[in-house]
């Protein structure tokens, strides 16, 4: 239930960003892209490196805020840093998960590959939810070279996050374009009520012969 709640909150935040994108874009321009882009990249890297994290909504938000090109770049760089952070944490921290039990829960088509091999690390990441966490923990436990771990993570995550960034930008254009067209339609097709105003006669000035 907690995972579903976190997923719902993340996508609700993504919708908020898409809905109020002009205001957020104005704020980013006020602080400058040289500050906003590193902050967005660091935030994505920290979230993506956390166990059982949901980065889909964050990838959509980056596309909605920074556009498809820079949103995809931020997502890609964040994924690379997230791979390094997650690998380091799993190598130096205490046991974060029961790896044997997690591997036993994997589908049969994933366990056909040798555990710890590049094909295994790529295939297990396709599983939504805990697949990425299992892949990172497996690479760290079996001391897979970090560059192989980052490469396998990037092969799966970067294309998906690029598509999500494009979707975020497309959603912004579609939603705000629809709002503009709806506003113009109402402006030109709303009913115009015409009222007849009865002219009030001017009072007759009092004179010596009007008494």
Secondary structure by P-SEA (a helix, b strand, c coil): caaaaaaaaaaaaaaaaaaaaaaaaaaaaaacaaaaaaaaaaaaaaaaacccccaaaaaaaaaaaccaaaaaaaaaaaaaaaaaaaaaaaaccccccaaaaaaaaccccccccccccaaaaaaaaacccaaaaaaaaaaaaacccaaaaaaaaaaccaaaaaaaaaaaaaaaaaaaaaaaaaaaaaaaccbbbbbbbcccccccccccccc
